[in-house]
Amino acid sequence: MEQVGKREGAASMPTSSDSVGQPVNRVEGVEKVTGEARYTADVDVPGLVHAVLVQSEIANGSVTEESLRASADRVCQAPGVLHVLTPLNCFVLQPLPQDLTFDLPLERRPPLSDLTVQHVGQHMAVVVADTLENATDSASLFAMDYTPAPAALNARAVLAQPQAPDEKDGQIRHGSYLPDHFVKLAEEKLQDRRGAPPGPEAVVSRVDAHYTTPMNAHYPIELSATIAQWDGDELTIHDSTRWIAGERKALAGYFGMSEDQVHILSPLVGGAFGAKSFLWMHVVLCAVAARAVGRPVKLVLTRDQMFTSTGHRPRTEQDLTLVADATGRIRSTEHHTLTETSTVAHFCEPAGLSTRFLYESPHLEVSHRTARINAPTPCFMRGPGEAPGLFALEVAVDELAERVGVDPLELRIRNHADVDQAGGKPWSGKHLLQCYEVGAQRFGWRNRPPAARSMRRNGVQVGWGMATATYPGRRMPAGCRVVTDADGRVQFASATHEVGTGVRTVMTQVAADVTGLPMERVSFLSGDSLFPEAPYSGASQTTATVGSAVFAAATEWRRRFVAALVEDRDSDHFGADPALVDVAGSAPGAYRERLSFEVSSDAGAQSAQAFQSFGAHFCEVEVDEQIGRASVVRWVAVMDCGRVLNPKLARNQVMGGITFGLGMALLEQIPYDEATALPIGEYYLPTHADRPEFDISFIDDPDYGLDPIGVRGIGEIGTCGVPAAIANAIHHATGKRLRDLPITLEHLMTPYQWQEPSHEH
């Protein structure tokens, strides 16, 4: 992998303090590829029994008490069954405090709290048995009768209603929606309006278009799994989560316990993309079941249950208007989003966030509306807001370029924003123009013919497209513990998570680099709520957040070690100038008590500058219109994400993000029966056969304004802008302007009708 101005070297582990910036292999890689790595479902606890969920089959209404009681009684007699948990006998769980449900998609209605049904796939019962087979077979015996009620299955159905019913006394009534004011409060920060609309004399070119994106499933390789065990009033949870600190708080809230009584373990997570960022209701029910039977209980979701139980990206409808003057300068931008959430929690897909700042626009209006529908609760999914929002914005910019009559890249350069348009702050570091320049050169963009349908190869249409990528730079407070062993090995630990992104590896690199120790003498531990607290591993913030804590801990460790060496009369460095001491070759084990401690880092100074990562995507597609197939064959991406700690892992993250966006563009949507809301059909994902030829590089300019190690997150920016680049390339190949995702064979086989692009308002 080649970087801008740098070339990737060998992948061996450095043996001195020069590990940062090197393509080091994953520290847990051998265990993963040999099967030695242990995930939640692999944990063996003595006396373990198994739980299986029973879920609803209607979208709205209630289950009859008679049928529920009869089913539970029948299942209790089945072989191996130890307990059947239903709303009729469930431990009364406490509602969560508002600070945990206001800005996060945590459900306000505790599970099994009543007989109402809010969506298909809602948990209605839990069967606990001695074996997984007995639990699964017994759960299939449930036969519930329902009293159905009219269901709103999409945002348009909600808008067609005269008015949603109100909530009374803070309780969610059967079939009702949460009150409108929750939506408004949660979305105030997502609205923006500035400037006056341009006069008609300034308007030369205009785009008014409607874009849609479907429900997307996270679909990680590892199924969500939980093991719950009680020891008196102490609860231990093994869970496939990347939010152990928050899960600890939420479980303590549900059970009315102290957080000190809850211990969460999640050493490795097999993919998440958002599905494991929050506490889901099956985890709570597993803990309730373990309390009821007095034994450890394991609950592993099935693949089907993952679609209804761990969140999803909600549908969006986006109306976007761009107005440009005669020079191609954008004078007005309007971006209005309609999206969906559940009746028991709140989440708004913030599709218009990037529109607020990405291009100069004297007049701007951005708004979001969220409709409560009878569907599972949606949540953050890789690139939340940016991924669907940039699809609409970047396709609209391409359409505007066509109307103005300039190259799509040139139009973006003309409208480049030198400062943050939303807040007026200067960027901490922005190299988007360099991303454009380097990406265009590596791709060969200057050879792109402007006319659609002008490139053909081996009997298929060929098209080139591009789009801008962007994602926030974030940092939050975190803690880090350092333990020095007698043999001189140093362990750093934080309650963060290894979700497959290489967190343990880059944290080890940072620790080794700052302490001056070789990497083989340093380790980094995560996934235990007993470690110093860290935020959830999402929003591309972990490296900046936990890395700052590790940097602070390693800096303090080195200071203490040098001081000990200088003060120790038996040391070769006794009385030396601390600034000149080289710790290499010295033994820290003798000072292990002094070199074992905890530190914390704050969120940094983020008030004076705007922190944002940027990038440019360029792609080539082949479209076979005879069979309706679009293939992405070549991809160039240049990313501006601050300092690159490990180019191998960074390239891997961007490559995965692009593949993720490829699936979003061409394959992925959760198919539902529109009458019943039951999932139907299959969920298609990219495979190795869909992989394009990748050319991924980085500007690699440190951003020390955000954190002391100069990084901004890389995990999500790779997805942002990808669907738009593909849609733009397909337009170049076929002349078809497609505004609905995913782009399917039906879209591609529709006969092409050429229209002269309008250059006038």
Solvent accessible surface area in square Angstrom, and as a share of the most:
residue,aa,sasa,rsa
1,M,51,0.23
2,E,68,0.31
3,Q,7,0.03
4,V,40,0.23
5,G,83,0.80
6,K,110,0.47
7,R,182,0.66
8,E,46,0.21
9,G,46,0.44
10,A,83,0.65
11,A,32,0.25
12,S,82,0.53
13,M,83,0.37
14,P,18,0.11
15,T,99,0.58
16,S,58,0.37
17,S,47,0.30
18,D,78,0.41
19,S,0,0.00
20,V,22,0.13
21,G,28,0.27
22,Q,73,0.32
23,P,3,0.02
24,V,1,0.00
25,N,79,0.41
26,R,61,0.22
27,V,54,0.31
28,E,9,0.04
29,G,18,0.17
30,V,105,0.60
31,E,71,0.32
32,K,56,0.24
33,V,128,0.74
34,T,80,0.46
35,G,49,0.47
36,E,112,0.50
37,A,12,0.09
38,R,134,0.49
39,Y,50,0.19
40,T,0,0.00
41,A,40,0.31
42,D,68,0.35
43,V,33,0.19
44,D,129,0.67
45,V,13,0.08
46,P,119,0.75
47,G,43,0.41
48,L,34,0.17
49,V,1,0.00
50,H,37,0.17
51,A,1,0.01
52,V,22,0.13
53,L,8,0.04
54,V,13,0.08
55,Q,38,0.17
56,S,4,0.03
57,E,112,0.50
58,I,35,0.18
59,A,9,0.07
60,N,7,0.04
61,G,0,0.00
62,S,26,0.16
63,V,3,0.02
64,T,37,0.22
65,E,72,0.32
66,E,130,0.58
67,S,12,0.08
68,L,0,0.00
69,R,119,0.44
70,A,52,0.40
71,S,0,0.00
72,A,14,0.11
73,D,85,0.44
74,R,109,0.40
75,V,0,0.00
76,C,59,0.35
77,Q,151,0.67
78,A,14,0.11
79,P,102,0.64
80,G,27,0.26
81,V,22,0.13
82,L,78,0.39
83,H,45,0.20
84,V,4,0.02
85,L,2,0.01
86,T,3,0.02
87,P,25,0.16
88,L,64,0.32
89,N,78,0.40
90,C,18,0.11
91,F,76,0.32
92,V,117,0.67
93,L,13,0.06
94,Q,85,0.38
95,P,89,0.56
96,L,15,0.07
97,P,70,0.44
98,Q,107,0.47
99,D,116,0.60
100,L,19,0.09
101,T,9,0.05
102,F,58,0.24
103,D,78,0.40
104,L,35,0.18
105,P,1,0.00
106,L,1,0.00
107,E,22,0.10
108,R,58,0.21
109,R,20,0.07
110,P,16,0.10
111,P,7,0.04
112,L,5,0.03
113,S,59,0.38
114,D,50,0.26
115,L,45,0.23
116,T,17,0.10
117,V,0,0.00
118,Q,4,0.02
119,H,12,0.06
120,V,11,0.06
121,G,4,0.04
122,Q,13,0.06
123,H,16,0.07
124,M,1,0.00
125,A,0,0.00
126,V,0,0.00
127,V,0,0.00
128,V,0,0.00
129,A,0,0.00
130,D,64,0.33
131,T,53,0.31
132,L,90,0.45
133,E,125,0.56
134,N,44,0.23
135,A,0,0.00
136,T,72,0.42
137,D,87,0.45
138,S,1,0.01
139,A,12,0.09
140,S,84,0.54
141,L,75,0.37
142,F,22,0.09
143,A,64,0.49
144,M,26,0.12
145,D,89,0.46
146,Y,45,0.17
147,T,75,0.44
148,P,98,0.62
149,A,29,0.23
150,P,128,0.81
151,A,42,0.33
152,A,2,0.02
153,L,36,0.18
154,N,60,0.31
155,A,5,0.04
156,R,126,0.46
157,A,37,0.29
158,V,24,0.14
159,L,66,0.33
160,A,88,0.68
161,Q,66,0.29
162,P,141,0.88
163,Q,137,0.61
164,A,23,0.18
165,P,61,0.38
166,D,92,0.48
167,E,29,0.13
168,K,129,0.55
169,D,137,0.71
170,G,43,0.42
171,Q,118,0.52
172,I,31,0.16
173,R,98,0.36
174,H,89,0.40
175,G,22,0.21
176,S,2,0.02
177,Y,15,0.06
178,L,3,0.01
179,P,15,0.10
180,D,83,0.43
181,H,100,0.45
182,F,30,0.12
183,V,18,0.10
184,K,138,0.58
185,L,90,0.45
186,A,11,0.09
187,E,6,0.03
188,E,113,0.51
189,K,135,0.57
190,L,13,0.07
191,Q,69,0.31
192,D,27,0.14
193,R,180,0.66
194,R,54,0.20
195,G,53,0.51
196,A,80,0.62
197,P,91,0.57
198,P,29,0.18
199,G,27,0.26
200,P,114,0.72
201,E,148,0.67
202,A,18,0.14
203,V,19,0.11
204,V,47,0.27
205,S,2,0.02
206,R,92,0.34
207,V,1,0.01
208,D,90,0.47
209,A,13,0.10
210,H,74,0.33
211,Y,0,0.00
212,T,35,0.21
213,T,4,0.02
214,P,16,0.10
215,M,7,0.03
216,N,2,0.01
217,A,6,0.05
218,H,9,0.04
219,Y,68,0.26
220,P,1,0.00
221,I,161,0.81
222,E,22,0.10
223,L,53,0.27
224,S,4,0.02
225,A,0,0.00
226,T,0,0.00
227,I,0,0.00
228,A,0,0.00
229,Q,61,0.27
230,W,44,0.15
231,D,112,0.58
232,G,66,0.63
233,D,99,0.51
234,E,84,0.38
235,L,1,0.00
236,T,34,0.20
237,I,0,0.00
238,H,27,0.12
239,D,5,0.02
240,S,4,0.03
241,T,2,0.01
242,R,29,0.11
243,W,19,0.07
244,I,0,0.00
245,A,12,0.09
246,G,3,0.03
247,E,0,0.00
248,R,44,0.16
249,K,72,0.30
250,A,0,0.00
251,L,0,0.00
252,A,4,0.03
253,G,22,0.21
254,Y,1,0.00
255,F,14,0.06
256,G,60,0.58
257,M,34,0.15
258,S,57,0.37
259,E,69,0.31
260,D,118,0.61
261,Q,47,0.21
262,V,1,0.01
263,H,43,0.19
264,I,0,0.00
265,L,39,0.19
266,S,0,0.00
267,P,46,0.29
268,L,10,0.05
269,V,2,0.01
270,G,17,0.16
271,G,16,0.15
272,A,2,0.02
273,F,61,0.25
274,G,1,0.01
275,A,0,0.00
276,K,3,0.01
277,S,1,0.01
278,F,4,0.02
279,L,1,0.01
280,W,13,0.04
281,M,14,0.06
282,H,3,0.01
283,V,3,0.02
284,V,0,0.00
285,L,0,0.00
286,C,0,0.00
287,A,0,0.00
288,V,3,0.01
289,A,0,0.00
290,A,1,0.00
291,R,105,0.38
292,A,54,0.42
293,V,32,0.18
294,G,65,0.63
295,R,101,0.37
296,P,13,0.08
297,V,0,0.00
298,K,28,0.12
299,L,1,0.01
300,V,50,0.29
301,L,1,0.01
302,T,68,0.39
303,R,71,0.26
304,D,112,0.58
305,Q,20,0.09
306,M,12,0.06
307,F,26,0.11
308,T,15,0.08
309,S,8,0.05
310,T,1,0.01
311,G,4,0.04
312,H,4,0.02
313,R,1,0.00
314,P,1,0.01
315,R,71,0.26
316,T,2,0.01
317,E,38,0.17
318,Q,0,0.00
319,D,64,0.33
320,L,1,0.00
321,T,21,0.12
322,L,1,0.01
323,V,4,0.02
324,A,0,0.00
325,D,24,0.12
326,A,81,0.63
327,T,80,0.47
328,G,0,0.00
329,R,117,0.43
330,I,6,0.03
331,R,77,0.28
332,S,6,0.04
333,T,6,0.03
334,E,50,0.22
335,H,0,0.00
336,H,60,0.27
337,T,4,0.03
338,L,15,0.08
339,T,0,0.00
340,E,7,0.03
341,T,1,0.01
342,S,0,0.00
343,T,2,0.01
344,V,3,0.02
345,A,1,0.01
346,H,15,0.07
347,F,8,0.03
348,C,13,0.08
349,E,0,0.00
350,P,13,0.08
351,A,1,0.01
352,G,0,0.00
353,L,37,0.18
354,S,2,0.01
355,T,6,0.04
356,R,51,0.19
357,F,20,0.08
358,L,2,0.01
359,Y,13,0.05
360,E,66,0.30
361,S,3,0.02
362,P,79,0.50
363,H,4,0.02
364,L,1,0.00
365,E,31,0.14
366,V,4,0.02
367,S,35,0.22
368,H,7,0.03
369,R,144,0.53
370,T,14,0.08
371,A,7,0.05
372,R,10,0.04
373,I,2,0.01
374,N,7,0.03
375,A,11,0.09
376,P,11,0.07
377,T,3,0.02
378,P,1,0.01
379,C,0,0.00
380,F,55,0.23
381,M,4,0.02
382,R,27,0.10
383,G,0,0.00
384,P,17,0.11
385,G,0,0.00
386,E,5,0.02
387,A,0,0.00
388,P,0,0.00
389,G,1,0.01
390,L,0,0.00
391,F,0,0.00
392,A,0,0.00
393,L,3,0.02
394,E,0,0.00
395,V,0,0.00
396,A,0,0.00
397,V,1,0.01
398,D,7,0.03
399,E,2,0.01
400,L,0,0.00
401,A,0,0.00
402,E,58,0.26
403,R,60,0.22
404,V,30,0.17
405,G,51,0.49
406,V,34,0.19
407,D,54,0.28
408,P,11,0.07
409,L,15,0.08
410,E,64,0.28
411,L,0,0.00
412,R,1,0.00
413,I,70,0.36
414,R,76,0.28
415,N,3,0.01
416,H,26,0.12
417,A,0,0.00
418,D,100,0.52
419,V,66,0.38
420,D,17,0.09
421,Q,38,0.17
422,A,35,0.27
423,G,52,0.50
424,G,53,0.51
425,K,73,0.31
426,P,71,0.45
427,W,26,0.09
428,S,26,0.17
429,G,18,0.17
430,K,37,0.16
431,H,52,0.23
432,L,3,0.01
433,L,80,0.40
434,Q,65,0.29
435,C,0,0.00
436,Y,1,0.00
437,E,123,0.55
438,V,26,0.15
439,G,0,0.00
440,A,18,0.14
441,Q,138,0.62
442,R,65,0.24
443,F,6,0.03
444,G,20,0.19
445,W,11,0.04
446,R,222,0.81
447,N,100,0.51
448,R,30,0.11
449,P,42,0.26
450,P,121,0.76
451,A,60,0.46
452,A,31,0.24
453,R,84,0.31
454,S,58,0.37
455,M,35,0.16
456,R,153,0.56
457,R,90,0.33
458,N,144,0.74
459,G,50,0.48
460,V,26,0.15
461,Q,9,0.04
462,V,2,0.01
463,G,0,0.00
464,W,24,0.09
465,G,2,0.02
466,M,1,0.00
467,A,0,0.00
468,T,0,0.00
469,A,0,0.00
470,T,0,0.00
471,Y,4,0.01
472,P,24,0.15
473,G,6,0.06
474,R,82,0.30
475,R,27,0.10
476,M,79,0.35
477,P,76,0.48
478,A,6,0.04
479,G,5,0.05
480,C,0,0.00
481,R,67,0.24
482,V,0,0.00
483,V,57,0.33
484,T,4,0.02
485,D,48,0.25
486,A,70,0.54
487,D,84,0.44
488,G,3,0.03
489,R,107,0.39
490,V,1,0.00
491,Q,62,0.27
492,F,0,0.00
493,A,6,0.04
494,S,0,0.00
495,A,2,0.01
496,T,1,0.00
497,H,1,0.00
498,E,0,0.00
499,V,17,0.10
500,G,27,0.26
501,T,45,0.26
502,G,1,0.01
503,V,8,0.04
504,R,41,0.15
505,T,0,0.00
506,V,14,0.08
507,M,0,0.00
508,T,4,0.02
509,Q,0,0.00
510,V,2,0.01
511,A,0,0.00
512,A,0,0.00
513,D,45,0.23
514,V,27,0.16
515,T,0,0.00
516,G,13,0.12
517,L,10,0.05
518,P,33,0.21
519,M,4,0.02
520,E,83,0.37
521,R,73,0.27
522,V,10,0.06
523,S,42,0.27
524,F,9,0.04
525,L,66,0.33
526,S,9,0.06
527,G,2,0.02
528,D,23,0.12
529,S,7,0.04
530,L,96,0.48
531,F,37,0.15
532,P,16,0.10
533,E,104,0.47
534,A,2,0.02
535,P,21,0.13
536,Y,42,0.16
537,S,6,0.04
538,G,9,0.09
539,A,17,0.13
540,S,16,0.10
541,Q,2,0.01
542,T,17,0.10
543,T,34,0.20
544,A,0,0.00
545,T,0,0.00
546,V,1,0.01
547,G,0,0.00
548,S,1,0.01
549,A,0,0.00
550,V,0,0.00
551,F,61,0.25
552,A,33,0.26
553,A,0,0.00
554,A,0,0.00
555,T,63,0.36
556,E,39,0.17
557,W,0,0.00
558,R,74,0.27
559,R,139,0.51
560,R,64,0.23
561,F,0,0.00
562,V,11,0.07
563,A,21,0.16
564,A,2,0.02
565,L,7,0.03
566,V,23,0.13
567,E,105,0.47
568,D,42,0.22
569,R,189,0.69
570,D,135,0.70
571,S,20,0.13
572,D,147,0.76
573,H,45,0.20
574,F,93,0.39
575,G,59,0.57
576,A,38,0.29
577,D,75,0.39
578,P,79,0.50
579,A,89,0.69
580,L,143,0.71
581,V,8,0.05
582,D,89,0.46
583,V,1,0.01
584,A,69,0.53
585,G,90,0.87
586,S,27,0.17
587,A,71,0.55
588,P,8,0.05
589,G,4,0.04
590,A,83,0.64
591,Y,39,0.15
592,R,113,0.41
593,E,156,0.70
594,R,98,0.36
595,L,0,0.00
596,S,42,0.27
597,F,26,0.11
598,E,99,0.45
599,V,34,0.20
600,S,90,0.58
601,S,16,0.11
602,D,92,0.48
603,A,33,0.26
604,G,29,0.28
605,A,86,0.67
606,Q,61,0.27
607,S,90,0.58
608,A,76,0.59
609,Q,61,0.27
610,A,14,0.11
611,F,19,0.08
612,Q,12,0.05
613,S,1,0.01
614,F,1,0.00
615,G,0,0.00
616,A,0,0.00
617,H,0,0.00
618,F,0,0.00
619,C,0,0.00
620,E,9,0.04
621,V,0,0.00
622,E,42,0.19
623,V,0,0.00
624,D,27,0.14
625,E,40,0.18
626,Q,154,0.68
627,I,91,0.46
628,G,6,0.06
629,R,144,0.53
630,A,17,0.13
631,S,41,0.26
632,V,10,0.06
633,V,46,0.26
634,R,54,0.20
635,W,0,0.00
636,V,3,0.02
637,A,0,0.00
638,V,0,0.00
639,M,0,0.00
640,D,1,0.00
641,C,0,0.00
642,G,0,0.00
643,R,63,0.23
644,V,5,0.03
645,L,8,0.04
646,N,3,0.02
647,P,3,0.02
648,K,63,0.27
649,L,10,0.05
650,A,7,0.05
651,R,55,0.20
652,N,61,0.31
653,Q,24,0.11
654,V,0,0.00
655,M,41,0.18
656,G,30,0.28
657,G,0,0.00
658,I,0,0.00
659,T,39,0.23
660,F,27,0.11
661,G,0,0.00
662,L,4,0.02
663,G,0,0.00
664,M,4,0.02
665,A,0,0.00
666,L,21,0.10
667,L,55,0.27
668,E,7,0.03
669,Q,74,0.33
670,I,13,0.07
671,P,40,0.25
672,Y,46,0.17
673,D,49,0.25
674,E,161,0.72
675,A,91,0.70
676,T,60,0.35
677,A,13,0.10
678,L,67,0.34
679,P,58,0.37
680,I,89,0.45
681,G,73,0.71
682,E,119,0.53
683,Y,26,0.10
684,Y,127,0.48
685,L,62,0.31
686,P,28,0.18
687,T,84,0.49
688,H,171,0.76
689,A,101,0.78
690,D,54,0.28
691,R,114,0.42
692,P,2,0.01
693,E,115,0.52
694,F,18,0.08
695,D,43,0.22
696,I,3,0.01
697,S,0,0.00
698,F,0,0.00
699,I,16,0.08
700,D,24,0.13
701,D,59,0.31
702,P,51,0.32
703,D,5,0.03
704,Y,127,0.48
705,G,37,0.35
706,L,1,0.01
707,D,3,0.02
708,P,51,0.32
709,I,3,0.02
710,G,0,0.00
711,V,3,0.02
712,R,5,0.02
713,G,8,0.08
714,I,27,0.14
715,G,20,0.19
716,E,18,0.08
717,I,1,0.00
718,G,0,0.00
719,T,0,0.00
720,C,0,0.00
721,G,0,0.00
722,V,0,0.00
723,P,0,0.00
724,A,0,0.00
725,A,0,0.00
726,I,0,0.00
727,A,2,0.01
728,N,1,0.00
729,A,0,0.00
730,I,0,0.00
731,H,20,0.09
732,H,3,0.01
733,A,0,0.00
734,T,0,0.00
735,G,15,0.15
736,K,22,0.09
737,R,41,0.15
738,L,23,0.12
739,R,75,0.27
740,D,60,0.31
741,L,10,0.05
742,P,6,0.04
743,I,3,0.01
744,T,35,0.20
745,L,93,0.46
746,E,115,0.52
747,H,54,0.24
748,L,3,0.02
749,M,92,0.41
750,T,75,0.43
751,P,113,0.71
752,Y,59,0.23
753,Q,151,0.67
754,W,158,0.55
755,Q,146,0.65
756,E,120,0.54
757,P,36,0.23
758,S,60,0.39
759,H,73,0.33
760,E,130,0.58
761,H,129,0.58
